[in-house]
Amino acid sequence: MKKNSFYKQIQNAFRPDSKYKVFLLSVLITGLSYGLYKGMLDNFLAEVVRMGEMDRGVTEFFRELPGILLVFILAAFYMLSAESLYKIGAVIMLIGMGMHAMLPATKILTTLAICTYSLGEHIQIGMKSTMSLEYAKTGRGGAALGVQNSMNQIGTLAGYMIIIAVFSAVTKNQPYSAFFALAAVLAGVSAVFSMRLDGKSETDKTKSRFYFSRKYSKYYMLEMFYGARKQVFFTFGPYVLILFYGADTATISLLFAVSAVACFFASPIVGRIIDKIGYKAVMVSDTLILVIVCFFYGFAHHIFPRNIAFIVCCVNYILDAVISLASMASNVYVQDLADNEDEVKATISTGVSINHVITIFIALFGGWIWQTLGMEVLFIASALLGLCNSAYAATIKRKK
């Protein structure tokens, strides 16, 4: 019954004369490939490549670099359709995953593979939204975006579950190479499907340039604070569990899967809270929870026995993922200030670029803090960044 209901949602969202079926299949397989990749990457870097805290920060710097360069890439290839860019992204992702499968697991080559895959991934992200809207029926753009996101999440969760099952059963000589090869094969299958997309959807011009306006200055600052604090957990959260607590690949994949499911159910709830109490109240209050999360993540091992501290950190990792949804409030803030929809898109796109700029430096600096001063100081810094975000959000004046 649920399957038929979801299939009806797909049919109701997309135009029958578009190639939405091939597109959604490509998105699903890409999600599956990414789930396999993401589910084992952190453990692979720690156990096989032997990357330490600082090494992980350097790798994350190069992984985020394509996010900054994307605006220039899209501007350079503005004449290409969204389908063409989507295909280019698929091929680059395939190359990156193939590098993981075939190249020796050295720090430099692994970082190069991660950067290559990330470039293809970033190119595809914006194109997915553009194509979903282009293939949607009139007035069903939101539903089409929701279906596309659901297909991606289903594939990613399936990838996590496969990693959990296999890596739980195989505790010695874990098959990283075999699963990188499988992820590469799936990336290749997705690329083949993407080649069948021959539409001429126009790329979103608001994503191919920076847009600055004085009235959005507080939004730009909020994005800097949010990007900085988010990066600490994204990069170093799983690494603390692996290096300090000895979490294995199956456990980390399970943590990612639970976080994804929790966010799936919490997202509409957070959206309703923003509508009910306002974006300013949400941006200010979510930091109070963040301070608690950061404190326990950095100091749990000083308070609880090691096995209990590990569970506390896992719970706090999931909690951080949920409270990160409060970042939606800043988008509502932009919408409140904007004069038209194009201005909203351009401003949010610029905010994402600003977010990426700060995250690459936080990745480097965070690795240095952990290595030299300890992980306690790292998460204290994350809490302070959150408090700065909250204090700055408190200065916002809502439009009457």
Disulfide bonds with the S-S distance in Angstrom:
none
